[in-house]
Amino acid sequence: MSKRALEGKLAVVAGFTDPTAALEQYPTPPDLAAHIVHLADLRGDVAGHTVVDLGAGTGMFALGAALRGAARVVGLELDRDALAVARANERRVGARTPIHWVNADATRAPLCFGEPDAATPDAITVLMNPPFGAQSGNEHADRRFLETVASFADVSYSLHNAGSEEFVESFVDDAGGEVTDAFRATFALDRQFDHQTAERRELDAEAYRIEWD
């Protein structure tokens, strides 16, 4: 499936029905999700692998990985309502790989993959758009997600607020990993919370590919 075709499939993914500001529930645009999944697949990090979408929201990354032929996909999300939408989205896009939806806190992910064998993929890839920590009381939220990722992933792709390079590289270095790729991303967000003043604004972000020991 081409990147354009993947984007077209993801374009039908429904967003949050009642987003929560404290959880920073902003949807990942289908074009950006398709771009990241496409890059991950080109790097050999999707097809035949276990892919985990941490803080899956309504399932954008999990669905993209399932459409691109991951061996198995796990979408972990705290919000039950969002998870219900994600399950409906799975039926809507007709993903080729079944997705295991888990209702849990991504910072305390109840995941145990065991030792790889002939029947189990030998690599774990995380795709995620964690909360940036922009809300009061939710500072450093993306750090807590990275701490979880470092505990079980072989490689991860994540979105962060613009200006996060020093933080991400320092954290990854301390954890014994390596940032192999980084690029800027800009995407539009429609107004969905009372504290937002503009009907639509451009959000500057950064995406990172990280290899973990």
HELIX and SHEET records of a PDB file:
HELIX    1   1 LYS A    3  LEU A   10  1                                   8    
HELIX    2   2 ALA A   21  LEU A   23  5                                   3    
HELIX    3   3 PRO A   30  LEU A   42  1                                  13    
HELIX    4   4 MET A   60  LEU A   67  1                                   8    
HELIX    5   5 ARG A   80  VAL A   93  1                                  14    
HELIX    6   6 ALA A  106  ARG A  108  5                                   3    
HELIX    7   7 ALA A  141  ALA A  150  1                                  10    
HELIX    8   8 GLU A  165  ASP A  174  1                                  10    
SHEET    1   A 7 ILE A  99  ASN A 103  0                                        
SHEET    2   A 7 ARG A  72  GLU A  77  1                                        
SHEET    3   A 7 THR A  50  LEU A  54  1                                        
SHEET    4   A 7 ILE A 124  MET A 128  1                                        
SHEET    5   A 7 VAL A 155  ASN A 161  1                                        
SHEET    6   A 7 ARG A 200  GLU A 211 -1                                        
SHEET    7   A 7 GLU A 178  ASP A 190 -1                                        
END                                                                             
